[in-house]
Amino acid sequence: MIYTSGMIPLVPETMQIVEGGVQQQTRQVLENLKELLGTTGSSLDKAIKTTVFIKDMNDFPKINEVYAEYFISNQPARSTVEVARLPKDVLVEIEVIAYIE
């Protein structure tokens, strides 16, 4: 099993927050998680649980649209929580629990 900490939308090459709104930030977070899980022998397809922290619950449909692009065949259990503030004032943070074969 692999348990990730919350991932925020940092661009790995620059260590800066990705430009754009909540959809761009969600895409960057999921790309970062995809890369991280790949280095462990796991993948987003092997995710069994995610926790999504969002700054504004009104953004949930936009986040969900991007989320669905990454979890097509495997839709892990998910909790989504609105929070007052996230690190670096980002709009979304996601953590994952996945298995390794």
N, C-alpha and C positions, 0 to 999 in steps of 0.2 A: 504494500500500500504506500501511496505517497499523499502527504497532506501539505498543500501549499499554504503559505501565508497569503494575505490579501495582496493582489497585484493591482497596481495603478497604471495609468496609461503613459508610462515613460517610454520614449523612443530609445532603444538600447544604444544606438550609435552616439547620441548626443546627451543622453540622460536628462532630456527636457520633456515636459508634458507635450503630448501631441497637440497640434493646432486643430481647432474645430470644435464642434459641439459634442453632445452626449453620444451620438452614433459613432463619430470618429474615435472618441475616447473608448467606447465599448469595443470597437474593432481592434484597437491597439492593445487593450487588456487581453483580449482573447488570443491575439497573435502572440503576445508575450507568454501566455499560459501554454499555448500550443508548443512553442519553442522549448520552454522549460520542461514540460512533460516529455517531450521527445528526447531530451538529454538523459532522462531517467529510464527509458525503455517503455514509457507509458504514452498515452495520447488523450486527446479530448474524447475520442471514441470509448475510452476506458474509464471515463469519469462516472462516478456513482452519486456524487452530491456536490452541489455548488451553493455558495452563499453570495448573493449580490447585494452590495451596499450602494444605495443611490442617494444623492442629495435631494432629489425632488421626485416624489412618487408619480407626478404627472409625466415624467420622462419614461415611465415603464414601457409604454407601447413602442417607443423608439428603440429602447434598449432591447426589448423582446424581439424586434424585427432583426436586429443584427445577431443576437444570440441564436436565433433559429437558423442562421446561415452556418453556424459552427457546430450545432448539435442537431444533425439531420437524422441519422439512423439511431443514435443513442441519445435519449433525452433524460439526463440524470435528474434525480430529485433536486428541487431548488427552493431555497428560501430567499425572499427579497425583502430588504429592510431599508426604510428611509432613515437617514441619520442627519444630524445637524451639521456635521462637518467631516470631511475626509482629508487625509494627508495632502498637502500641497494644494488644497482647495479644489481637488478634482471632482468630477461629477459622478464617477462610478469606480467601484473597487470590487474585485471578484476573487474569491478563494475557491479551491477545488480539492476534492478528495477523489483519487483515482487508484486503480489497481495496476500492478505491473505483472506481466506474465513471465 
